[in-house]
Amino acid sequence: MGLFGRTPDKPPKEMVNEWSGKIRKEMRVIDRQIREMLEDTFESMEDGEDMEEAAEAEVDKILFEITAGALGKAPSKVTDELPEMEPAGATAASDEESEEDIEEMQSRLAALRS
């Protein structure tokens, strides 16, 4: 007789083994479902890239119509070079000016100290 006057139908060890088997089976089902979800997600990401390319082509088509074909004459990317930096002579002149400014500031500082 059991704790509450009733004898269990199956021994506890057998019940634990049965539950463990059911849990493993459910884990396999869940694992398979997760894998399917991941595959669907990656497939939809690939579809998204195709949709993005199609949308970009449609935008280009509309812009071509709006600009009456002028957009088609424009280069696909800018190949112009950046403008040259200031010539070395201009930099030297600014260095001389800055040296003069520094000397002027130092003389003012000396006048303030005295």
C-alpha positions as CSV (number, residue, x, y, z in Angstrom):
1,M,0.0,0.0,0.0
2,G,1.3,3.5,-0.9
3,L,1.5,6.6,1.1
4,F,-2.1,7.6,0.7
5,G,-3.5,4.1,0.7
6,R,-3.1,3.5,-3.0
7,T,-0.4,1.6,-4.7
8,P,1.1,3.3,-7.8
9,D,0.4,1.6,-11.1
10,K,4.0,1.8,-12.2
11,P,7.2,2.0,-10.2
12,P,8.7,5.5,-9.9
13,K,11.8,4.5,-11.8
14,E,9.7,3.3,-14.8
15,M,7.7,6.6,-14.7
16,V,10.9,8.7,-14.7
17,N,12.2,6.8,-17.7
18,E,8.9,7.3,-19.5
19,W,8.9,11.0,-18.8
20,S,12.5,11.3,-19.9
21,G,11.7,9.6,-23.2
22,K,8.7,12.0,-23.8
23,I,10.9,15.0,-22.9
24,R,13.6,13.9,-25.4
25,K,11.0,13.4,-28.1
26,E,9.6,16.9,-27.5
27,M,13.1,18.3,-27.6
28,R,13.8,16.7,-31.0
29,V,10.5,18.2,-32.3
30,I,11.4,21.6,-31.0
31,D,14.9,21.4,-32.4
32,R,13.5,20.5,-35.8
33,Q,11.1,23.4,-35.6
34,I,13.8,25.9,-34.7
35,R,15.9,24.7,-37.6
36,E,13.0,25.2,-40.0
37,M,12.5,28.7,-38.6
38,L,16.1,29.5,-39.2
39,E,16.0,28.2,-42.7
40,D,12.9,30.2,-43.5
41,T,14.5,33.3,-42.0
42,F,17.6,33.0,-44.2
43,E,15.5,32.3,-47.3
44,S,13.5,35.4,-46.6
45,M,16.7,37.4,-46.2
46,E,17.8,36.3,-49.7
47,D,14.4,37.3,-51.0
48,G,14.8,40.7,-49.4
49,E,18.0,41.3,-51.3
50,D,16.2,40.5,-54.6
51,M,13.3,42.8,-53.6
52,E,15.9,45.6,-52.8
53,E,17.5,45.2,-56.2
54,A,14.1,45.3,-57.9
55,A,13.1,48.4,-55.9
56,E,16.3,50.1,-56.9
57,A,15.8,49.4,-60.5
58,E,12.3,50.8,-60.3
59,V,13.5,54.0,-58.7
60,D,16.1,54.4,-61.4
61,K,13.5,53.9,-64.0
62,I,11.2,56.5,-62.5
63,L,14.1,59.0,-62.1
64,F,15.0,58.4,-65.7
65,E,11.5,59.2,-66.8
66,I,11.3,62.3,-64.5
67,T,14.6,63.7,-65.8
68,A,13.7,63.0,-69.4
69,G,16.7,60.7,-69.9
70,A,19.2,63.1,-68.4
71,L,19.9,60.7,-65.5
72,G,21.0,58.1,-68.0
73,K,23.7,60.4,-69.4
74,A,25.2,61.0,-65.9
75,P,28.1,58.8,-64.9
76,S,27.3,56.0,-62.4
77,K,30.0,57.2,-60.1
78,V,32.1,60.3,-59.7
79,T,35.7,59.9,-60.9
80,D,36.8,63.5,-60.4
81,E,39.9,64.0,-58.2
82,L,40.0,66.1,-55.1
83,P,41.4,69.6,-55.5
84,E,45.0,70.2,-54.9
85,M,46.2,71.4,-51.5
86,E,47.5,75.0,-51.1
87,P,50.8,75.5,-52.7
88,A,53.9,75.4,-50.4
89,G,54.4,79.2,-50.9
90,A,51.0,80.0,-49.4
91,T,51.8,77.9,-46.4
92,A,55.2,79.6,-45.9
93,A,53.5,83.0,-46.0
94,S,51.0,82.0,-43.4
95,D,53.9,80.6,-41.3
96,E,55.6,84.0,-41.4
97,E,52.4,85.7,-40.5
98,S,51.9,83.4,-37.5
99,E,55.4,84.0,-36.4
100,E,54.8,87.7,-36.5
101,D,51.6,87.2,-34.5
102,I,53.4,85.2,-31.9
103,E,56.1,87.8,-31.5
104,E,53.5,90.5,-31.2
105,M,51.6,88.5,-28.5
106,Q,54.9,87.9,-26.6
107,S,55.7,91.6,-26.6
108,R,52.2,92.4,-25.3
109,L,52.6,89.8,-22.6
110,A,56.0,91.3,-21.6
111,A,54.4,94.7,-21.5
112,L,51.6,93.4,-19.2
113,R,54.1,91.7,-16.9
114,S,56.1,94.9,-16.4
